[in-house]
Amino acid sequence: MREFTVRLAGVPDEQRYADIVNAVWMQMQAIGCDFTVVPDEQADATAMDKRWDQYSQVSWRAGGRHGTPQALAATDGSGVQDGAAKTRD
């Protein structure tokens, strides 16, 4: 088994910490190997789960990335050509 440690300094709040830990988990899940992500002893598991649940509220159409090529492609198909996003004029 291999192991690595990430030490964070200056994480300003629990939401940011939850975002970082959840992002590491998502990346490892995408790779598809057997893994464990262990938050530190200060972590609030309920707050981390709540933050995870908020990710499903992201909307390509109405989210914070209005008008990006990815949003346009996801909502009306106009931003994708040959598998790559293209920009609108």
N, C-alpha and C positions, 0 to 999 in steps of 0.2 A: 504494500500500500504506500502511496505517495501522499505528502501533506504539505500545505503552505499556509502561511498566516498573513493576514492583512491587518495592519494596525492603523487606526484612524485617529487623527488629531484635529480638534477644532470642529467637530460635527455639531452644528448649532442647535439642533432640536431632534426630538424623537422621530418626527416625520422623515427628516433627511436620513437619519440612521436606518429607519425601516426601508426607505427607498434603496439605499445602498445594499443592505442585506438581501432584500427581495431581488434586486437586479443580479447579484451574484448567483442566487438560487436559479433565476430564470436562465442565465447563461449556461450554468452547469446542466440544467434540464435539457437545453437545446443541444448540447454536445452528446447527451445520451449515455454517459457513463454512470457507474455507481458512485454516489457522493453523499456527503453530509455537510450541511452548513450549520454552524453552531454560533448563535448570537452570544454576546457577552452577558455577564451576570446582571448587568444593569438594564438589559432589554426588557420591554414590556410586551410579552407575547400577544396579549389582546390588542394592543395598539398596532403591532406589526400585522396581525391578521386583518384588522380594520383597514389599514392602509392598503393591503393586498386587495381587499374587496373593492376599494375605490378605483383600482385600475380598470375594472370591467365597465366603469362608467365613462370611459374615454370614447369619444365619438369622432370618427374620421370626418364626418360632415360638419358637426357642430363643435368639435373640440377646439383646443387652443391653437391648432395648426391650420386655421382657415386658409384655403386656397393653395396649399402646397401641392406639388405634383402628385405626391402620394395620396393626398386627400381627394383630389380630383379623379385620379385613377380608380380609387376604391369606391367612389360614389357614382360616377357616371361613365367610367371607362375611357374618358377622353385623354387621359394623361399617360397611357401606356402604349408603347409600340415595341414589338419584338422583345418583350419582357423587361424593358427599361423605361423608367419614367422620363417624360419629356416635359418641358415647360410650355405654358401657354403664352401667347403674345398679349 
